[in-house]
Amino acid sequence: MKNKDSGEVVNVSEHNFDSEREFLEISLDGELEKGARYTVKLDFEASLDYPLRGFFASGYTNGDGERT
């Protein structure tokens, strides 16, 4: 994962696939800078169609009630 502005790299320390929710969970070696833009690169191969399976944009609400 790379900060698009500063070029700083934050390494992925672990990744797991939650098959029940079909989520890829990524753990990092460091913290991300709030408000910064990052690039994530990964290999992915699947159909992008309905029903929504595969890779698509999503968000969540964190513990502070902030939508991401």
mmCIF file as Biopython writes it, N, C-alpha, C and O atoms, coordinates in Angstrom:
data_model
#
loop_
_atom_site.group_PDB
_atom_site.id
_atom_site.type_symbol
_atom_site.label_atom_id
_atom_site.label_alt_id
_atom_site.label_comp_id
_atom_site.label_asym_id
_atom_site.label_entity_id
_atom_site.label_seq_id
_atom_site.pdbx_PDB_ins_code
_atom_site.Cartn_x
_atom_site.Cartn_y
_atom_site.Cartn_z
_atom_site.occupancy
_atom_site.B_iso_or_equiv
_atom_site.auth_seq_id
_atom_site.auth_asym_id
_atom_site.pdbx_PDB_model_num
ATOM 1   N N  . MET A ? 1  ? 0.853   -1.143  0.000   1.0 0.0 1  A 1 
ATOM 2   C CA . MET A ? 1  ? 0.000   0.000   0.000   1.0 0.0 1  A 1 
ATOM 3   C C  . MET A ? 1  ? 0.912   1.222   0.000   1.0 0.0 1  A 1 
ATOM 4   O O  . MET A ? 1  ? 1.878   1.295   0.760   1.0 0.0 1  A 1 
ATOM 5   N N  . LYS A ? 2  ? 0.584   2.191   -0.877  1.0 0.0 2  A 1 
ATOM 6   C CA . LYS A ? 2  ? 1.467   3.343   -1.032  1.0 0.0 2  A 1 
ATOM 7   C C  . LYS A ? 2  ? 0.679   4.645   -0.935  1.0 0.0 2  A 1 
ATOM 8   O O  . LYS A ? 2  ? -0.378  4.796   -1.549  1.0 0.0 2  A 1 
ATOM 9   N N  . ASN A ? 3  ? 1.217   5.588   -0.147  1.0 0.0 3  A 1 
ATOM 10  C CA . ASN A ? 3  ? 0.635   6.914   -0.032  1.0 0.0 3  A 1 
ATOM 11  C C  . ASN A ? 3  ? 0.870   7.632   -1.356  1.0 0.0 3  A 1 
ATOM 12  O O  . ASN A ? 3  ? 2.015   7.816   -1.769  1.0 0.0 3  A 1 
ATOM 13  N N  . LYS A ? 4  ? -0.210  8.039   -2.024  1.0 0.0 4  A 1 
ATOM 14  C CA . LYS A ? 4  ? -0.097  8.639   -3.351  1.0 0.0 4  A 1 
ATOM 15  C C  . LYS A ? 4  ? 0.575   10.001  -3.324  1.0 0.0 4  A 1 
ATOM 16  O O  . LYS A ? 4  ? 1.113   10.436  -4.342  1.0 0.0 4  A 1 
ATOM 17  N N  . ASP A ? 5  ? 0.559   10.679  -2.198  1.0 0.0 5  A 1 
ATOM 18  C CA . ASP A ? 5  ? 1.154   12.014  -2.107  1.0 0.0 5  A 1 
ATOM 19  C C  . ASP A ? 5  ? 2.619   11.971  -1.676  1.0 0.0 5  A 1 
ATOM 20  O O  . ASP A ? 5  ? 3.472   12.591  -2.312  1.0 0.0 5  A 1 
ATOM 21  N N  . SER A ? 6  ? 2.911   11.245  -0.603  1.0 0.0 6  A 1 
ATOM 22  C CA . SER A ? 6  ? 4.276   11.240  -0.060  1.0 0.0 6  A 1 
ATOM 23  C C  . SER A ? 6  ? 5.142   10.114  -0.610  1.0 0.0 6  A 1 
ATOM 24  O O  . SER A ? 6  ? 6.368   10.177  -0.524  1.0 0.0 6  A 1 
ATOM 25  N N  . GLY A ? 7  ? 4.512   9.079   -1.176  1.0 0.0 7  A 1 
ATOM 26  C CA . GLY A ? 7  ? 5.263   7.927   -1.664  1.0 0.0 7  A 1 
ATOM 27  C C  . GLY A ? 7  ? 5.591   6.915   -0.585  1.0 0.0 7  A 1 
ATOM 28  O O  . GLY A ? 7  ? 6.182   5.874   -0.870  1.0 0.0 7  A 1 
ATOM 29  N N  . GLU A ? 8  ? 5.210   7.211   0.666   1.0 0.0 8  A 1 
ATOM 30  C CA . GLU A ? 8  ? 5.484   6.299   1.774   1.0 0.0 8  A 1 
ATOM 31  C C  . GLU A ? 8  ? 4.753   4.972   1.548   1.0 0.0 8  A 1 
ATOM 32  O O  . GLU A ? 8  ? 3.582   4.951   1.168   1.0 0.0 8  A 1 
ATOM 33  N N  . VAL A ? 9  ? 5.464   3.871   1.790   1.0 0.0 9  A 1 
ATOM 34  C CA . VAL A ? 9  ? 4.891   2.533   1.642   1.0 0.0 9  A 1 
ATOM 35  C C  . VAL A ? 9  ? 4.533   1.986   3.017   1.0 0.0 9  A 1 
ATOM 36  O O  . VAL A ? 9  ? 5.345   2.043   3.940   1.0 0.0 9  A 1 
ATOM 37  N N  . VAL A ? 10 ? 3.328   1.460   3.155   1.0 0.0 10 A 1 
ATOM 38  C CA . VAL A ? 10 ? 2.903   0.756   4.366   1.0 0.0 10 A 1 
ATOM 39  C C  . VAL A ? 10 ? 2.707   -0.696  3.960   1.0 0.0 10 A 1 
ATOM 40  O O  . VAL A ? 10 ? 1.842   -1.005  3.141   1.0 0.0 10 A 1 
ATOM 41  N N  . ASN A ? 11 ? 3.504   -1.581  4.530   1.0 0.0 11 A 1 
ATOM 42  C CA . ASN A ? 11 ? 3.477   -2.986  4.138   1.0 0.0 11 A 1 
ATOM 43  C C  . ASN A ? 11 ? 2.287   -3.733  4.715   1.0 0.0 11 A 1 
ATOM 44  O O  . ASN A ? 11 ? 1.822   -3.442  5.818   1.0 0.0 11 A 1 
ATOM 45  N N  . VAL A ? 12 ? 1.809   -4.691  3.959   1.0 0.0 12 A 1 
ATOM 46  C CA . VAL A ? 12 ? 0.758   -5.599  4.415   1.0 0.0 12 A 1 
ATOM 47  C C  . VAL A ? 12 ? 1.422   -6.675  5.262   1.0 0.0 12 A 1 
ATOM 48  O O  . VAL A ? 12 ? 2.330   -7.364  4.797   1.0 0.0 12 A 1 
ATOM 49  N N  . SER A ? 13 ? 0.971   -6.822  6.507   1.0 0.0 13 A 1 
ATOM 50  C CA . SER A ? 13 ? 1.555   -7.827  7.397   1.0 0.0 13 A 1 
ATOM 51  C C  . SER A ? 13 ? 0.790   -9.145  7.336   1.0 0.0 13 A 1 
ATOM 52  O O  . SER A ? 13 ? 1.345   -10.207 7.616   1.0 0.0 13 A 1 
ATOM 53  N N  . GLU A ? 14 ? -0.485  -9.070  6.969   1.0 0.0 14 A 1 
ATOM 54  C CA . GLU A ? 14 ? -1.319  -10.281 6.951   1.0 0.0 14 A 1 
ATOM 55  C C  . GLU A ? 14 ? -2.570  -9.988  6.131   1.0 0.0 14 A 1 
ATOM 56  O O  . GLU A ? 14 ? -3.023  -8.845  6.063   1.0 0.0 14 A 1 
ATOM 57  N N  . HIS A ? 15 ? -3.119  -11.015 5.517   1.0 0.0 15 A 1 
ATOM 58  C CA . HIS A ? 15 ? -4.413  -10.873 4.859   1.0 0.0 15 A 1 
ATOM 59  C C  . HIS A ? 15 ? -5.209  -12.153 5.058   1.0 0.0 15 A 1 
ATOM 60  O O  . HIS A ? 15 ? -4.658  -13.254 5.054   1.0 0.0 15 A 1 
ATOM 61  N N  . ASN A ? 16 ? -6.505  -11.990 5.229   1.0 0.0 16 A 1 
ATOM 62  C CA . ASN A ? 16 ? -7.408  -13.119 5.442   1.0 0.0 16 A 1 
ATOM 63  C C  . ASN A ? 16 ? -8.671  -12.906 4.623   1.0 0.0 16 A 1 
ATOM 64  O O  . ASN A ? 16 ? -9.104  -11.775 4.404   1.0 0.0 16 A 1 
ATOM 65  N N  . PHE A ? 17 ? -9.248  -14.001 4.180   1.0 0.0 17 A 1 
ATOM 66  C CA . PHE A ? 17 ? -10.504 -13.926 3.454   1.0 0.0 17 A 1 
ATOM 67  C C  . PHE A ? 17 ? -11.625 -14.408 4.355   1.0 0.0 17 A 1 
ATOM 68  O O  . PHE A ? 17 ? -11.611 -15.548 4.819   1.0 0.0 17 A 1 
ATOM 69  N N  . ASP A ? 18 ? -12.606 -13.530 4.605   1.0 0.0 18 A 1 
ATOM 70  C CA . ASP A ? 18 ? -13.798 -13.867 5.384   1.0 0.0 18 A 1 
ATOM 71  C C  . ASP A ? 18 ? -14.812 -14.423 4.389   1.0 0.0 18 A 1 
ATOM 72  O O  . ASP A ? 18 ? -15.501 -13.657 3.715   1.0 0.0 18 A 1 
ATOM 73  N N  . SER A ? 19 ? -14.911 -15.734 4.292   1.0 0.0 19 A 1 
ATOM 74  C CA . SER A ? 19 ? -15.763 -16.360 3.274   1.0 0.0 19 A 1 
ATOM 75  C C  . SER A ? 19 ? -17.252 -16.158 3.553   1.0 0.0 19 A 1 
ATOM 76  O O  . SER A ? 19 ? -18.056 -16.151 2.621   1.0 0.0 19 A 1 
ATOM 77  N N  . GLU A ? 20 ? -17.629 -15.994 4.825   1.0 0.0 20 A 1 
ATOM 78  C CA . GLU A ? 20 ? -19.038 -15.774 5.150   1.0 0.0 20 A 1 
ATOM 79  C C  . GLU A ? 20 ? -19.525 -14.431 4.593   1.0 0.0 20 A 1 
ATOM 80  O O  . GLU A ? 20 ? -20.616 -14.350 4.028   1.0 0.0 20 A 1 
ATOM 81  N N  . ARG A ? 21 ? -18.722 -13.390 4.753   1.0 0.0 21 A 1 
ATOM 82  C CA . ARG A ? 21 ? -19.094 -12.059 4.265   1.0 0.0 21 A 1 
ATOM 83  C C  . ARG A ? 21 ? -18.476 -11.741 2.906   1.0 0.0 21 A 1 
ATOM 84  O O  . ARG A ? 21 ? -18.797 -10.723 2.293   1.0 0.0 21 A 1 
ATOM 85  N N  . GLU A ? 22 ? -17.575 -12.633 2.432   1.0 0.0 22 A 1 
ATOM 86  C CA . GLU A ? 22 ? -16.841 -12.433 1.185   1.0 0.0 22 A 1 
ATOM 87  C C  . GLU A ? 22 ? -16.054 -11.127 1.210   1.0 0.0 22 A 1 
ATOM 88  O O  . GLU A ? 22 ? -16.128 -10.327 0.277   1.0 0.0 22 A 1 
ATOM 89  N N  . PHE A ? 23 ? -15.286 -10.917 2.310   1.0 0.0 23 A 1 
ATOM 90  C CA . PHE A ? 23 ? -14.438 -9.743  2.494   1.0 0.0 23 A 1 
ATOM 91  C C  . PHE A ? 23 ? -12.981 -10.184 2.517   1.0 0.0 23 A 1 
ATOM 92  O O  . PHE A ? 23 ? -12.657 -11.242 3.056   1.0 0.0 23 A 1 
ATOM 93  N N  . LEU A ? 24 ? -12.115 -9.386  1.943   1.0 0.0 24 A 1 
ATOM 94  C CA . LEU A ? 24 ? -10.680 -9.549  2.112   1.0 0.0 24 A 1 
ATOM 95  C C  . LEU A ? 24 ? -10.253 -8.571  3.187   1.0 0.0 24 A 1 
ATOM 96  O O  . LEU A ? 24 ? -10.406 -7.361  3.019   1.0 0.0 24 A 1 
ATOM 97  N N  . GLU A ? 25 ? -9.723  -9.071  4.281   1.0 0.0 25 A 1 
ATOM 98  C CA . GLU A ? 25 ? -9.277  -8.240  5.397   1.0 0.0 25 A 1 
ATOM 99  C C  . GLU A ? 25 ? -7.759  -8.101  5.324   1.0 0.0 25 A 1 
ATOM 100 O O  . GLU A ? 25 ? -7.041  -9.099  5.261   1.0 0.0 25 A 1 
ATOM 101 N N  . ILE A ? 26 ? -7.278  -6.865  5.331   1.0 0.0 26 A 1 
ATOM 102 C CA . ILE A ? 26 ? -5.851  -6.587  5.194   1.0 0.0 26 A 1 
ATOM 103 C C  . ILE A ? 26 ? -5.345  -5.936  6.472   1.0 0.0 26 A 1 
ATOM 104 O O  . ILE A ? 26 ? -5.873  -4.909  6.899   1.0 0.0 26 A 1 
ATOM 105 N N  . SER A ? 27 ? -4.316  -6.532  7.088   1.0 0.0 27 A 1 
ATOM 106 C CA . SER A ? 27 ? -3.653  -5.935  8.257   1.0 0.0 27 A 1 
ATOM 107 C C  . SER A ? 27 ? -2.353  -5.305  7.791   1.0 0.0 27 A 1 
ATOM 108 O O  . SER A ? 27 ? -1.657  -5.852  6.935   1.0 0.0 27 A 1 
ATOM 109 N N  . LEU A ? 28 ? -2.031  -4.152  8.361   1.0 0.0 28 A 1 
ATOM 110 C CA . LEU A ? 28 ? -0.854  -3.393  7.941   1.0 0.0 28 A 1 
ATOM 111 C C  . LEU A ? 28 ? 0.196   -3.333  9.036   1.0 0.0 28 A 1 
ATOM 112 O O  . LEU A ? 28 ? -0.108  -3.489  10.219  1.0 0.0 28 A 1 
ATOM 113 N N  . ASP A ? 29 ? 1.450   -3.102  8.621   1.0 0.0 29 A 1 
ATOM 114 C CA . ASP A ? 29 ? 2.560   -2.952  9.568   1.0 0.0 29 A 1 
ATOM 115 C C  . ASP A ? 29 ? 2.584   -1.582  10.224  1.0 0.0 29 A 1 
ATOM 116 O O  . ASP A ? 29 ? 3.281   -1.391  11.221  1.0 0.0 29 A 1 
ATOM 117 N N  . GLY A ? 30 ? 1.841   -0.630  9.689   1.0 0.0 30 A 1 
ATOM 118 C CA . GLY A ? 30 ? 1.832   0.720   10.237  1.0 0.0 30 A 1 
ATOM 119 C C  . GLY A ? 30 ? 0.454   1.332   10.101  1.0 0.0 30 A 1 
ATOM 120 O O  . GLY A ? 30 ? -0.489  0.689   9.641   1.0 0.0 30 A 1 
ATOM 121 N N  . GLU A ? 31 ? 0.354   2.587   10.510  1.0 0.0 31 A 1 
ATOM 122 C CA . GLU A ? 31 ? -0.918  3.299   10.433  1.0 0.0 31 A 1 
ATOM 123 C C  . GLU A ? 31 ? -0.993  4.111   9.154   1.0 0.0 31 A 1 
ATOM 124 O O  . GLU A ? 31 ? 0.025   4.538   8.610   1.0 0.0 31 A 1 
ATOM 125 N N  . LEU A ? 32 ? -2.226  4.318   8.678   1.0 0.0 32 A 1 
ATOM 126 C CA . LEU A ? 32 ? -2.447  5.170   7.526   1.0 0.0 32 A 1 
ATOM 127 C C  . LEU A ? 32 ? -2.664  6.597   7.998   1.0 0.0 32 A 1 
ATOM 128 O O  . LEU A ? 32 ? -3.198  6.827   9.082   1.0 0.0 32 A 1 
ATOM 129 N N  . GLU A ? 33 ? -2.251  7.545   7.184   1.0 0.0 33 A 1 
ATOM 130 C CA . GLU A ? 33 ? -2.404  8.956   7.511   1.0 0.0 33 A 1 
ATOM 131 C C  . GLU A ? 33 ? -3.823  9.409   7.162   1.0 0.0 33 A 1 
ATOM 132 O O  . GLU A ? 33 ? -4.272  9.246   6.027   1.0 0.0 33 A 1 
ATOM 133 N N  . LYS A ? 34 ? -4.519  9.975   8.137   1.0 0.0 34 A 1 
ATOM 134 C CA . LYS A ? 34 ? -5.887  10.439  7.921   1.0 0.0 34 A 1 
ATOM 135 C C  . LYS A ? 34 ? -5.913  11.480  6.810   1.0 0.0 34 A 1 
ATOM 136 O O  . LYS A ? 34 ? -5.116  12.419  6.797   1.0 0.0 34 A 1 
ATOM 137 N N  . GLY A ? 35 ? -6.837  11.297  5.883   1.0 0.0 35 A 1 
ATOM 138 C CA . GLY A ? 35 ? -7.008  12.235  4.782   1.0 0.0 35 A 1 
ATOM 139 C C  . GLY A ? 35 ? -6.100  11.982  3.593   1.0 0.0 35 A 1 
ATOM 140 O O  . GLY A ? 35 ? -6.264  12.607  2.545   1.0 0.0 35 A 1 
ATOM 141 N N  . ALA A ? 36 ? -5.141  11.073  3.741   1.0 0.0 36 A 1 
ATOM 142 C CA . ALA A ? 36 ? -4.225  10.767  2.636   1.0 0.0 36 A 1 
ATOM 143 C C  . ALA A ? 36 ? -4.885  9.798   1.657   1.0 0.0 36 A 1 
ATOM 144 O O  . ALA A ? 36 ? -5.815  9.074   2.013   1.0 0.0 36 A 1 
ATOM 145 N N  . ARG A ? 37 ? -4.396  9.795   0.438   1.0 0.0 37 A 1 
ATOM 146 C CA . ARG A ? 37 ? -4.875  8.866   -0.581  1.0 0.0 37 A 1 
ATOM 147 C C  . ARG A ? 37 ? -3.835  7.766   -0.749  1.0 0.0 37 A 1 
ATOM 148 O O  . ARG A ? 37 ? -2.634  8.032   -0.797  1.0 0.0 37 A 1 
ATOM 149 N N  . TYR A ? 38 ? -4.314  6.523   -0.837  1.0 0.0 38 A 1 
ATOM 150 C CA . TYR A ? 38 ? -3.421  5.377   -0.946  1.0 0.0 38 A 1 
ATOM 151 C C  . TYR A ? 38 ? -3.766  4.544   -2.167  1.0 0.0 38 A 1 
ATOM 152 O O  . TYR A ? 38 ? -4.904  4.530   -2.635  1.0 0.0 38 A 1 
ATOM 153 N N  . THR A ? 39 ? -2.757  3.853   -2.669  1.0 0.0 39 A 1 
ATOM 154 C CA . THR A ? 39 ? -2.927  2.911   -3.761  1.0 0.0 39 A 1 
ATOM 155 C C  . THR A ? 39 ? -2.722  1.511   -3.210  1.0 0.0 39 A 1 
ATOM 156 O O  . THR A ? 39 ? -1.728  1.235   -2.537  1.0 0.0 39 A 1 
ATOM 157 N N  . VAL A ? 40 ? -3.672  0.629   -3.501  1.0 0.0 40 A 1 
ATOM 158 C CA . VAL A ? 40 ? -3.564  -0.784  -3.126  1.0 0.0 40 A 1 
ATOM 159 C C  . VAL A ? 40 ? -3.540  -1.577  -4.417  1.0 0.0 40 A 1 
ATOM 160 O O  . VAL A ? 40 ? -4.403  -1.397  -5.276  1.0 0.0 40 A 1 
ATOM 161 N N  . LYS A ? 41 ? -2.561  -2.449  -4.558  1.0 0.0 41 A 1 
ATOM 162 C CA . LYS A ? 41 ? -2.476  -3.287  -5.748  1.0 0.0 41 A 1 
ATOM 163 C C  . LYS A ? 41 ? -2.628  -4.747  -5.349  1.0 0.0 41 A 1 
ATOM 164 O O  . LYS A ? 41 ? -1.991  -5.222  -4.409  1.0 0.0 41 A 1 
ATOM 165 N N  . LEU A ? 42 ? -3.488  -5.449  -6.083  1.0 0.0 42 A 1 
ATOM 166 C CA . LEU A ? 42 ? -3.666  -6.875  -5.835  1.0 0.0 42 A 1 
ATOM 167 C C  . LEU A ? 42 ? -4.113  -7.550  -7.119  1.0 0.0 42 A 1 
ATOM 168 O O  . LEU A ? 42 ? -4.723  -6.925  -7.987  1.0 0.0 42 A 1 
ATOM 169 N N  . ASP A ? 43 ? -3.803  -8.833  -7.229  1.0 0.0 43 A 1 
ATOM 170 C CA . ASP A ? 43 ? -4.270  -9.625  -8.360  1.0 0.0 43 A 1 
ATOM 171 C C  . ASP A ? 43 ? -5.679  -10.102 -8.057  1.0 0.0 43 A 1 
ATOM 172 O O  . ASP A ? 43 ? -5.967  -10.555 -6.950  1.0 0.0 43 A 1 
ATOM 173 N N  . PHE A ? 44 ? -6.557  -9.997  -9.052  1.0 0.0 44 A 1 
ATOM 174 C CA . PHE A ? 44 ? -7.940  -10.399 -8.873  1.0 0.0 44 A 1 
ATOM 175 C C  . PHE A ? 44 ? -8.470  -10.908 -10.196 1.0 0.0 44 A 1 
ATOM 176 O O  . PHE A ? 44 ? -8.258  -10.295 -11.242 1.0 0.0 44 A 1 
ATOM 177 N N  . GLU A ? 45 ? -9.166  -12.041 -10.141 1.0 0.0 45 A 1 
ATOM 178 C CA . GLU A ? 45 ? -9.766  -12.587 -11.352 1.0 0.0 45 A 1 
ATOM 179 C C  . GLU A ? 45 ? -11.128 -13.153 -11.012 1.0 0.0 45 A 1 
ATOM 180 O O  . GLU A ? 45 ? -11.234 -14.088 -10.218 1.0 0.0 45 A 1 
ATOM 181 N N  . ALA A ? 46 ? -12.176 -12.592 -11.607 1.0 0.0 46 A 1 
ATOM 182 C CA . ALA A ? 46 ? -13.545 -13.066 -11.399 1.0 0.0 46 A 1 
ATOM 183 C C  . ALA A ? 46 ? -14.474 -12.245 -12.280 1.0 0.0 46 A 1 
ATOM 184 O O  . ALA A ? 46 ? -14.057 -11.258 -12.886 1.0 0.0 46 A 1 
ATOM 185 N N  . SER A ? 47 ? -15.716 -12.652 -12.347 1.0 0.0 47 A 1 
ATOM 186 C CA . SER A ? 47 ? -16.729 -11.903 -13.076 1.0 0.0 47 A 1 
ATOM 187 C C  . SER A ? 47 ? -17.259 -10.785 -12.195 1.0 0.0 47 A 1 
ATOM 188 O O  . SER A ? 47 ? -17.475 -10.981 -10.999 1.0 0.0 47 A 1 
ATOM 189 N N  . LEU A ? 48 ? -17.467 -9.621  -12.777 1.0 0.0 48 A 1 
ATOM 190 C CA . LEU A ? 48 ? -18.059 -8.491  -12.064 1.0 0.0 48 A 1 
ATOM 191 C C  . LEU A ? 48 ? -19.476 -8.326  -12.602 1.0 0.0 48 A 1 
ATOM 192 O O  . LEU A ? 48 ? -19.695 -7.658  -13.613 1.0 0.0 48 A 1 
ATOM 193 N N  . ASP A ? 49 ? -20.426 -8.936  -11.919 1.0 0.0 49 A 1 
ATOM 194 C CA . ASP A ? 49 ? -21.808 -8.903  -12.392 1.0 0.0 49 A 1 
ATOM 195 C C  . ASP A ? 49 ? -22.766 -9.048  -11.221 1.0 0.0 49 A 1 
ATOM 196 O O  . ASP A ? 49 ? -22.344 -9.028  -10.065 1.0 0.0 49 A 1 
ATOM 197 N N  . TYR A ? 50 ? -24.035 -9.192  -11.510 1.0 0.0 50 A 1 
ATOM 198 C CA . TYR A ? 50 ? -25.062 -9.369  -10.491 1.0 0.0 50 A 1 
ATOM 199 C C  . TYR A ? 50 ? -25.359 -10.840 -10.339 1.0 0.0 50 A 1 
ATOM 200 O O  . TYR A ? 50 ? -25.325 -11.560 -11.337 1.0 0.0 50 A 1 
ATOM 201 N N  . PRO A ? 51 ? -25.652 -11.334 -9.132  1.0 0.0 51 A 1 
ATOM 202 C CA . PRO A ? 51 ? -25.676 -10.563 -7.890  1.0 0.0 51 A 1 
ATOM 203 C C  . PRO A ? 51 ? -24.271 -10.087 -7.558  1.0 0.0 51 A 1 
ATOM 204 O O  . PRO A ? 51 ? -23.288 -10.594 -8.098  1.0 0.0 51 A 1 
ATOM 205 N N  . LEU A ? 52 ? -24.184 -9.108  -6.665  1.0 0.0 52 A 1 
ATOM 206 C CA . LEU A ? 52 ? -22.904 -8.482  -6.366  1.0 0.0 52 A 1 
ATOM 207 C C  . LEU A ? 52 ? -21.942 -9.478  -5.729  1.0 0.0 52 A 1 
ATOM 208 O O  . LEU A ? 52 ? -21.899 -9.646  -4.510  1.0 0.0 52 A 1 
ATOM 209 N N  . ARG A ? 53 ? -21.191 -10.116 -6.575  1.0 0.0 53 A 1 
ATOM 210 C CA . ARG A ? 53 ? -20.115 -11.008 -6.142  1.0 0.0 53 A 1 
ATOM 211 C C  . ARG A ? 53 ? -18.846 -10.506 -6.778  1.0 0.0 53 A 1 
ATOM 212 O O  . ARG A ? 53 ? -18.862 -10.022 -7.910  1.0 0.0 53 A 1 
ATOM 213 N N  . GLY A ? 54 ? -17.768 -10.615 -6.075  1.0 0.0 54 A 1 
ATOM 214 C CA . GLY A ? 54 ? -16.510 -10.168 -6.635  1.0 0.0 54 A 1 
ATOM 215 C C  . GLY A ? 54 ? -16.069 -8.857  -6.034  1.0 0.0 54 A 1 
ATOM 216 O O  . GLY A ? 54 ? -16.277 -8.606  -4.847  1.0 0.0 54 A 1 
ATOM 217 N N  . PHE A ? 55 ? -15.471 -8.037  -6.834  1.0 0.0 55 A 1 
ATOM 218 C CA . PHE A ? 55 ? -14.862 -6.794  -6.383  1.0 0.0 55 A 1 
ATOM 219 C C  . PHE A ? 55 ? -15.784 -5.631  -6.724  1.0 0.0 55 A 1 
ATOM 220 O O  . PHE A ? 55 ? -16.119 -5.421  -7.889  1.0 0.0 55 A 1 
ATOM 221 N N  . PHE A ? 56 ? -16.190 -4.882  -5.720  1.0 0.0 56 A 1 
ATOM 222 C CA . PHE A ? 56 ? -17.041 -3.716  -5.956  1.0 0.0 56 A 1 
ATOM 223 C C  . PHE A ? 56 ? -16.838 -2.714  -4.829  1.0 0.0 56 A 1 
ATOM 224 O O  . PHE A ? 56 ? -16.361 -3.066  -3.750  1.0 0.0 56 A 1 
ATOM 225 N N  . ALA A ? 57 ? -17.199 -1.474  -5.084  1.0 0.0 57 A 1 
ATOM 226 C CA . ALA A ? 57 ? -17.032 -0.414  -4.099  1.0 0.0 57 A 1 
ATOM 227 C C  . ALA A ? 57 ? -18.010 -0.599  -2.948  1.0 0.0 57 A 1 
ATOM 228 O O  . ALA A ? 57 ? -19.170 -0.955  -3.156  1.0 0.0 57 A 1 
ATOM 229 N N  . SER A ? 58 ? -17.536 -0.357  -1.745  1.0 0.0 58 A 1 
ATOM 230 C CA . SER A ? 58 ? -18.373 -0.491  -0.561  1.0 0.0 58 A 1 
ATOM 231 C C  . SER A ? 58 ? -17.832 0.438   0.519   1.0 0.0 58 A 1 
ATOM 232 O O  . SER A ? 58 ? -16.797 1.075   0.327   1.0 0.0 58 A 1 
ATOM 233 N N  . GLY A ? 59 ? -18.518 0.518   1.641   1.0 0.0 59 A 1 
ATOM 234 C CA . GLY A ? 59 ? -18.069 1.309   2.770   1.0 0.0 59 A 1 
ATOM 235 C C  . GLY A ? 59 ? -18.633 0.727   4.047   1.0 0.0 59 A 1 
ATOM 236 O O  . GLY A ? 59 ? -19.362 -0.265  4.022   1.0 0.0 59 A 1 
ATOM 237 N N  . TYR A ? 60 ? -18.300 1.338   5.144   1.0 0.0 60 A 1 
ATOM 238 C CA . TYR A ? 60 ? -18.803 0.887   6.438   1.0 0.0 60 A 1 
ATOM 239 C C  . TYR A ? 60 ? -18.817 2.066   7.407   1.0 0.0 60 A 1 
ATOM 240 O O  . TYR A ? 60 ? -18.245 3.121   7.131   1.0 0.0 60 A 1 
ATOM 241 N N  . THR A ? 61 ? -19.471 1.873   8.531   1.0 0.0 61 A 1 
ATOM 242 C CA . THR A ? 61 ? -19.475 2.864   9.599   1.0 0.0 61 A 1 
ATOM 243 C C  . THR A ? 61 ? -18.587 2.354   10.726  1.0 0.0 61 A 1 
ATOM 244 O O  . THR A ? 61 ? -18.803 1.257   11.241  1.0 0.0 61 A 1 
ATOM 245 N N  . ASN A ? 62 ? -17.580 3.154   11.116  1.0 0.0 62 A 1 
ATOM 246 C CA . ASN A ? 62 ? -16.665 2.708   12.159  1.0 0.0 62 A 1 
ATOM 247 C C  . ASN A ? 62 ? -17.272 2.899   13.536  1.0 0.0 62 A 1 
ATOM 248 O O  . ASN A ? 62 ? -18.416 3.338   13.654  1.0 0.0 62 A 1 
ATOM 249 N N  . GLY A ? 63 ? -16.522 2.576   14.577  1.0 0.0 63 A 1 
ATOM 250 C CA . GLY A ? 63 ? -17.001 2.654   15.949  1.0 0.0 63 A 1 
ATOM 251 C C  . GLY A ? 63 ? -17.351 4.049   16.417  1.0 0.0 63 A 1 
ATOM 252 O O  . GLY A ? 63 ? -18.087 4.214   17.390  1.0 0.0 63 A 1 
ATOM 253 N N  . ASP A ? 64 ? -16.824 5.070   15.722  1.0 0.0 64 A 1 
ATOM 254 C CA . ASP A ? 64 ? -17.126 6.461   16.054  1.0 0.0 64 A 1 
ATOM 255 C C  . ASP A ? 64 ? -18.325 6.995   15.278  1.0 0.0 64 A 1 
ATOM 256 O O  . ASP A ? 64 ? -18.666 8.173   15.381  1.0 0.0 64 A 1 
ATOM 257 N N  . GLY A ? 65 ? -18.959 6.120   14.500  1.0 0.0 65 A 1 
ATOM 258 C CA . GLY A ? 65 ? -20.120 6.528   13.718  1.0 0.0 65 A 1 
ATOM 259 C C  . GLY A ? 65 ? -19.776 7.238   12.416  1.0 0.0 65 A 1 
ATOM 260 O O  . GLY A ? 65 ? -20.655 7.803   11.765  1.0 0.0 65 A 1 
ATOM 261 N N  . GLU A ? 66 ? -18.499 7.214   12.032  1.0 0.0 66 A 1 
ATOM 262 C CA . GLU A ? 66 ? -18.081 7.858   10.791  1.0 0.0 66 A 1 
ATOM 263 C C  . GLU A ? 66 ? -18.227 6.885   9.627   1.0 0.0 66 A 1 
ATOM 264 O O  . GLU A ? 66 ? -17.791 5.737   9.713   1.0 0.0 66 A 1 
ATOM 265 N N  . ARG A ? 67 ? -18.835 7.343   8.549   1.0 0.0 67 A 1 
ATOM 266 C CA . ARG A ? 67 ? -19.009 6.524   7.349   1.0 0.0 67 A 1 
ATOM 267 C C  . ARG A ? 67 ? -17.761 6.621   6.481   1.0 0.0 67 A 1 
ATOM 268 O O  . ARG A ? 67 ? -17.264 7.718   6.227   1.0 0.0 67 A 1 
ATOM 269 N N  . THR A ? 68 ? -17.254 5.484   6.028   1.0 0.0 68 A 1 
ATOM 270 C CA . THR A ? 68 ? -16.076 5.467   5.153   1.0 0.0 68 A 1 
ATOM 271 C C  . THR A ? 68 ? -16.401 4.820   3.839   1.0 0.0 68 A 1 
ATOM 272 O O  . THR A ? 68 ? -15.533 4.714   2.972   1.0 0.0 68 A 1 
#
